[in-house]
Amino acid sequence: MFFHLSQSVGSGKTQAILHYLRDNLDAPYLYVTPTIVLCEEIYQRLQIVLVDHHDLLREGGVQLIVSDPNLDAVSVRASIAVREIEQNGRGVVIVTEKAFQYLLSDMDDELKGSFKVFIDEGLPPIRSVEFSPGDHDQFLKYFSQDARGFITAAKGCKGLIEDVVLRPGRLHENNLDDLDNPKFRTICEMVHSGNYDVYLKTERKIQVVGLLSPMPMMAFASVTLVVAIFEQTLLPIFWLQKYGVEFAPFDLGVELYDTHEAKGPSISIHHVLHERDNASKDVLQSNFETGERRETDARKQVIYAAAQQINRHFPNGAFCWAANNDFKNPGNVLEGDRMPAQSAGLDRYRRQDTVVSLVCINPQPWVKTALLEIFELDDDTLYELWRLSPTYQTVGRCSLRDRNSEREVQLVVISRRCAQQLSELFAGSRIVGQITNLPSFRDLRRRNKREQQNKRVFTPADNTAYSKYKRRCLRKNEEPLAKEFWYEQKRKPWLA
């Protein structure tokens, strides 16, 4: 049975789940979070919540399984932990999403049936990989593709795919060194695990999209996704359309705090780009003067120019901010407190009244095309679902989480469209407008394109004629016409 606990950021969802665990310690639980940091935070909070359950804590009834150079591999320890907790009949195993995906393959249905699962901040529904080998068939011959485009291991190839994932040394023993390719290994991992339905596109490149499947989770006693604005994320839409999976509301028996309603009137929202521009890495990494794409000088990029103006608007670093990991904050242009790009669930920035989200996570064009082939979605809906959740999680880290604070909250997001979406969620909030003086790069590019198209293309004969014309002018001590004017006034009539 699948459930969702969907309430606003800062509503107390996680704390309510921890209290639920405290009051219902009659079953084994898996608690899943996206990051090690959040796992550790949950572990510490659970120790406090279970302070009166000394016997459970003393017997190792709460186990944190994250990477540690001094301990065995996470997968081994996670496998041992769930079996120990199941034998005891109660307790909590805390793991990251990556360890959880291993457990989906490792645990049999009987073991899964003992566990109730809480997945804090949800699960990424999509993985994608592309690469360009010289010989496509060298890799694709190990897979079988159905009429819908989904692949599985070809007949007799399961063992080889398993070797690619688990025993790459065997590839060298069998003179299959070319298959020891990290991108091919990623594809094999998705196929081998059974946790994904894997969709293949092949043209000039091998392009693969993995869709997280609910099937390996069906055997659990229950699975509850704890996600803010759950209905406006991709996974429930994908699962409903492809697998017919519906989520029932998880009843905690308590009413959670409504941050949207309570904090909305104190929130002002700014946007970085011109109102006619959409949020995209393509724009943020363009030249801020010319609009030319893929500017390599970090200090000439749109995101750097925006950062300068934002930093002046909020002096002395009085803000927290997040951006994609490839933005290195050159020259410490943003002086505020940097958050991780994946900041869901973190509580350490709640004293900040201003938060800047420059995180821009868009699907690659080929991934978008593949998803639109699989699902009944239009372009705009797909992009909005893809973009909104990371931005929402970022802005939700600031003091709007503090129920006792009556201070004004400033949110800065990339686009006007994103500002509107947040304004619709936070009742009574206001959109201030563009916080920078950046022009519309969409308009700038269109203008540059028109100018390029209208620019006269001169033939070699035109160039030779103009050179002769200039020499004649010099002999006569006359100022030659500019080439465009010369062509219109002299060359063109002569050619007619």
N, C-alpha and C positions, 0 to 999 in steps of 0.2 A: 504494500500500500504506500502510495506517495503522498506526502503532505507538503505544504509550504507555510512558513511563518513570514508574512510580508507586512512590514510596518516601516515607518520612516526611519532614516538614519538617526541615531541618538535616542531611539524610543525605548531602549532597554531590552531589546530582543535577546541578546546574549546572556545578560544577567538573569532574565526570566527562564531561559533554558537551563542555566546552571542550578537555579532553585528547583526546577522541575526534576533534574537529576538527583538532587539532594533528597527530594520527597518521594522519589520512585526508584529506590536502589534495589529493586527486586529483579533486575535483568542486567545482562551485559550490554554496554553501549560502545559505539564508535563515535568519536567526535573528530570531525575533519575540518581543517582550515587551509587557506591557500598558502600560508607562509610559515616558516619556522618561528619567526618572531611572534606571530599570533598564536601558534601552538604553545609557546612558552608562557605567553600572557594568560591563555586559558588555563593552563596547568596551575599557575600561581593563584588565579582567582578561584579555581576549584578547591585548592587547598584551604582557602579561607572559608568558602561556603560549607565545606565538609569538616569544619573544625571540631564538631561534636561527634564525628564518626572516626574516632581514633583507631578502632579495630580495622576498618577498611583501609585507612591510610597506612597503618603499620604493616598490613599484610600485602602491600603492593597493589591495592585495588584501584589505584589511579596511576596509569603508566604513560609517560611522555616518550614518544618514539620519534626522535629526530636525529639528523646526522651528527656524529661525534667521532673525531679521528681516533679516539681511544677505545671505541666500542666496535662490535661487529656491524656489518652492513645493516642499514635501516630495514631492508626487506626481511632479513633473517629475524631481527628482533621484533618486528611488527607481527610476523607469522607466529612467533613463540608467544607474544603477549596476548593475542586474541584467543589462543588456545588455553592459556592459563586463566584468563578472565572467564572464559566459557565454562571451564571446569569448576571454578568457584561459584558460578551462577550469578555473579554481580560484579560491578566495577566499570571503569571507563578507560578506554585506550584512546589517546590523543595522537593523531597523525596528520601529516600534510596530505594534500591532494595526490601527490606523486606516490606516496606510500599506500594510500587508499586504492589507487589504480592497480598497484601490485596485488593488494589483498583481494581485489575483485577476481583476479585470476587464480590466486592461491587457495582461497577458502572454498570448500565444497558447499553445496546447497544446505546440507544439514547444519553445518557450522554457522552459515549465514543466518539460518532461521532462528538462531538464538539471540541475534543482535538487533538492537534498534540503532539507527544511524542518524546523527545530526550533522549536516554539512553547512558550516557557517560561511556565509558569503557565496554559496553556490559553487558550481563547477563550470569550468570553461567548456562550452559545447563544441568548439571547433579546434582542430589542429590542421595545419597545412604545410606542405613541403613541395618544392619544385627544384629540378635540376636538369642539366643539359648534357647527358652522356653522348658520346659519338654514335653509339649503337644502342638504340632504345630496346631492341629485342633481347639484348644481353641481360637486361634486368627484368623486362616485362614477361619473359617466357615462364617465370616462376609463379605467375598469377593467372587466375581464370577470371574473366570479366563477364558479367551477365548483361542482359539487354538494357538494364537501367543505368549501367555504367559502374556498378559496384564490383569490387574485386575480392577474391578469396585466394587461398593457396591453391595452385594448380595441382592436379593429381600427381602424387608421388613427390611433391616439393615441400611438404610440411617440415620434414627434417632439416632440409637446407635452410629454410627461413628461420627455424629455431637456432641453427648454428650461427646465422648472421646476427641474431639478437643476443644469444647466450654464450656461444662458443666460437668467436671469430677466429681463434687460432686454427680451427679445422679448415677454414677457407684456404689458409696458406698451405696446409698439408695436402689439400686437394687441388692446388694450382688454380684457385679461384680468388686470387688477390684482388682483382678488380671489383669484386662484390663487397670488399671491406670499405664501403663508402658510407659516411655518416648519414647522408640523406636517404640512401637506400635502406640503411638500418632503421631510420625513423619509420619508413613505410612498413618495413617488416615488423617492427614493434607493434604498430597499430593492428596489423593483420593477425599477428601471433597472439596478442593479448585477448582478442575477442571483445575488447571494450569499445571498439569503434566499428561503425560501418564505413568502409573506405571507398571513396568515389574517385575514379581515375579519369583524367583528361590527357590526351596526348596529341600534340601538334609538333611544334619544333622542340618543345620541352616535355618532360614528364611532370605532370602537375597532379597532386593528390590532396584531397580534402578528407579528413577523418571526422565523422560525426559521432560524438559520444552517445553510446547506446544505453538505454535503460535496462536492457535484458539481463546483464550480469548482476543487477541490483534487485531483480524481482524476488529473489529468494529471501532477502532480509525480512525480519519481522515488520519493520517499517523504515522508510527513508524520509527524512524531513529536511527540506532546503530552507535555510534561514537567510532570507535575502530581502533587502530593502527594494522597493518598487519592483517586486518579482514579476508582475504582469508586463512590465516594460523591458524585459530582458529576452534574450534569444532562446534560451533553452526550453522554457515551457511551450513556446510556439513551435519549435522544431519537434519536440517530443509528441505534441498533440497531432501535428500534421503527418509525421512519418510513422509513429508507433501507436497513435491513439491513446497515449498516456495523459491522464488528467490528474491534477493535484487538488486534494481536498485541503481546506484550511486546517491548520493544527490548533487545537483548542487548548490554550494554557490555563484557562479558567481565571485569567486576570486580564485587566484592561491595560494596554501599554500606552505610554506617553505619545501624543501626536505632535511630533516636532514640526511638521508642516504647518499645522494650524497655530500652534503656540508661538513659533518663532517667525512665521512669515512676515508680520508687520514690522519687524525690526531688521529686515534684510534688504539691502540694496545690491543690485546686480549690474556689473559692468561687462562689456565685451571688448575684446582686443582688436579684432579685424573689422573692416568696414562692413556695414550691414548687408552689402551685396555679395560678400565672400563667405564661403562655407569653410568649416574647420577641416584642414587637411595638412599632412606633413609636407605635401607638395608646395603649398603656399608658405608655410612657416620656414621652409628651407630655401626659398627663392631669394633673389637679390632684392633688397627693400627699395632700391632706387629704380631699377629697370623692370623688375618682375620676372627676370630670366630665371628659369628653373635650375635646380641643383647647383646653387651657389656653393663653392667649396670653401670660401673664406668665411669662417664662423661669425666674424664681426660685421659681415655685410648681409647676413641673412635677416629675413623678416622677424624671426623670433628674437634675435639680438636687439634689433631696433625697438621692438615691443617691450622687451625686458628693461631697456634703458628708461623708457617713459614710465613704465609701471613703478620702477624703483624710485624715480623722482616723485611720483604721485604719493607713494607711501614711504616717506624717508625713515632713515635709521633702522631699516630692516624690520619694520613693525608688521610683518606678515609671514605666513608660511606659504610654500609653493611646491608644485610638482610639475615635472615635464618628462618627456620621453628620455630614456637613458642615454640616447646619443646626443642630447644637449648637455654640454660640459660646463655651462655657465662661465664662459671665458671672461677673465678679468674680474671674477666675482661680481658680474653686472647685477645680479639679483642678490641682495644682501640678507634677505630673510632666511628663515629656517627651511631647508629643503626636506621634502617628504619623499618617500619611495614612490615610484610611478604606480606601484600596486600597493595602495595604502588602506585597502578595505579593512575595517575592524580596529585600526589603531586608535588609541585614545590619548596619546601623549601630546597632541596639539590643541587640546581643548581650551587652553588659555589664550589662544590667538583669535582676535576678532576679525582678521582679514586673511583670506585664503585665495591664492591665485592658481588656477588650473590651466596649465599649458600642455596637459597630456592629450595626445591626439592619436587614437588607435582606430584606424580605418582598415577595412579589408582591402587586400590587394585586388586590382581589377579582375584578375583571373579567378580569385576566390569568390568574389561577388558574382561573377558570371556563373560559376559552378553552383552556388547556393540558389541563384534564381532559377537554374535548370531543375533543381531538386524540389524546391519549395514554392508555394504560391505566395510570393511576396513581390512588392514593387521596389524599385531602387530606393526611393526616399524612405520607405518604412525600414528597409534593411539597414541603411546608414544610420537612421535615428536610433534604432535599437542597439546597434554596434557602438555608437559613440556615447550615448547618454550615461550608461551605468558607470564607466570609469570616471567621468567628470563628476557625477553625482557623489560617488564615493570619496573623491578628493575633497570637494567642498564640504562634505559632511564631517571632516576631521576637526573643524575649528570649534569656536565657542558656542555655536548653535547646539552643541551637545550638552552644554551646561545649563541645566534647567533653572538654576538660581541666578543666572546672568541676565540682566536687562540691558546690556550694552548693545549698541548698533553693530550689525554684522555686515561686512563688505565681501561680496563674492566677485571674483574676476574669472570669466571663462573666455574661450577663444572666439566664438561666433555669436551673432545676434540670435540665430535660431536656437542655440543651446541656452542662451539667456531666457528666451521665451519659454522653453520647456521647463526650466527651473522655476520660473515665475508662476507657471501653471500649477506646479506641485506645491510651492510655498505660498499659501493663500495670504494675500495682502502685501506681498513683497513688491518692490518697484524696480523697473529697469531704468538705470540712470542714463545709459547710452555708451558710446564708444569712449574708452579711456585713453586711447592713443589718437594721433593724427594720421595714421596710416591710410593711404588711398585705397581704392578698390583695385585689387590686383587682377580681378576678372576684367574690369574695364581697361586697365593698363595693358594687359596682354592683348585684348581685342584691338586696341588702338595701335599697338606695335605691329600686330598682324596685318591690319589694314594698310599701315604705312609701308610695310614690307611688300605687300601685294601691289601697292600703287607705285612702288619705286621703279623707275625706268631701268630696264635691262638693256645695256648697250652692246651692240655686236662688235666684233673685232674691226670691221670696216668703219663703224661709227667712231671707235677709239682712234683709229688712224687719221680719220678726217678731222677730228677735234684737235689732235696734236698738230696737224698742218695748219689749222686755223689759228691756234695759239702762237705758232711761230710767225705767221704773217702779222698778227697783231703786235708782237714784240718788235718786228722790223719796222713797223709804222709807229712805234711808241704809243700804241692804243691798249686800253685795258680790255682783256678778253671777257666775253660773257661767261657766266657760270655754265657748266655743261648742260644742265636741264634747259636753261633759257636758249642757249645756242642751238640745241636740238629742235626746240619748238619754233624758233624764229628763222633759222637758216637751213639746218639739215633737213628737217621734215618737208618744207616747201620744195627744196631741191629734189627730194626723192619722189615727190608726188607726180 
